[in-house]
Amino acid sequence: MGDRFRAGDVVRTVHHDPPHHTRLPRYARGKTGTVVEPEGRAPLADARAQGIADAPVEQVYAVRFAARDLWGEGDHHVVLDLFESYLEEA
């Protein structure tokens, strides 16, 4: 199975508020960014935090966001490591 996204792809984070732990920061939900690079596969942290021993393994991506898009101000960028299930094509 290949990576769903490639460096340079524009992606949008899912906009959800699950009733459990998630590694997708609230400030980044529903925001658009650019994939910097895939960073390897890891067990989905959300499932692990719920005690699911056989958590699905997903690709993690470094995704770059303009600070202005996240917080309404700032001239810098922020890079977040995000699981594939947090992302969709923009």
N, C-alpha and C positions, 0 to 999 in steps of 0.2 A: 504494500500500500504506500503510495507516494504522498508527499506532503500536499495538503490542500492549497496552501498559499506559498508564494515565492517572494523573495526580496523585491520590494518596489510595489507590490500589490496594495491597493487601497482597500481597507477593511473598516467595518463598523462593529463595535462591540454590541452584544445583545443588551437589551434594556429590560432587565428583570430584577426582582427583589425576592430571592428565594428565602424560605423560612429557616434556612440553615447556613452554615459557614460557606463563604465563597471567597476565592482569591481575586475576584474581579472587583476592584475598588468602586465604591459608589460614584465617586467623581468622574469615573471613566465610562460609566454605563451609557450606552446609546451614542457614543462619540466615535468620530472618524479619525483613523490614523493610517500610517504606512508601515508595512512589514519591513523590518530591517533585515532579519534573518531567522531561519528556524534554529532552535537551540537544543533540539533533542527531545526525546520522549520521556514522560514521567507519569506516574500514577496520578489521576485527577485528585487534587488536594481536597476538593469539596466532598468527595465520596470518602476519602480517608478520614476526614474530620468527623464524619457521621459513623465511623466505626466499620465501614464496609471494607473487609479485608481484601477482596478481589476487585479493587477499584479499577475502572477502565484506564488503560494507558493511552495518553494522548500526546500529540506533538505540542510543544511549547514554542511560541514565537516571541521574539523581541519586536514590539510595536512602538513606533515613534508618534507622539502626539504634540501638537503645538500647545504650549501652556495656555495661550489665549483661548483655544477651543475647549480646554478643560475648566478653566477658572475665570474666563472673561478678560484676563489681562496677562501680561508677561510676554517678553520677546524671546524666550528660550523654549527648548523642547524637553519633553519627558519621555523616557523609554520604559515601558512596562513589559514584563514577561507574562504572557497570557496563554492559557490553554486554548486549543483549537475550538472547543465547543463554546467558547466565549465570543467567537468571531464569526462574521458573515461577510459576504461580498458587499462592498459599498456601491 
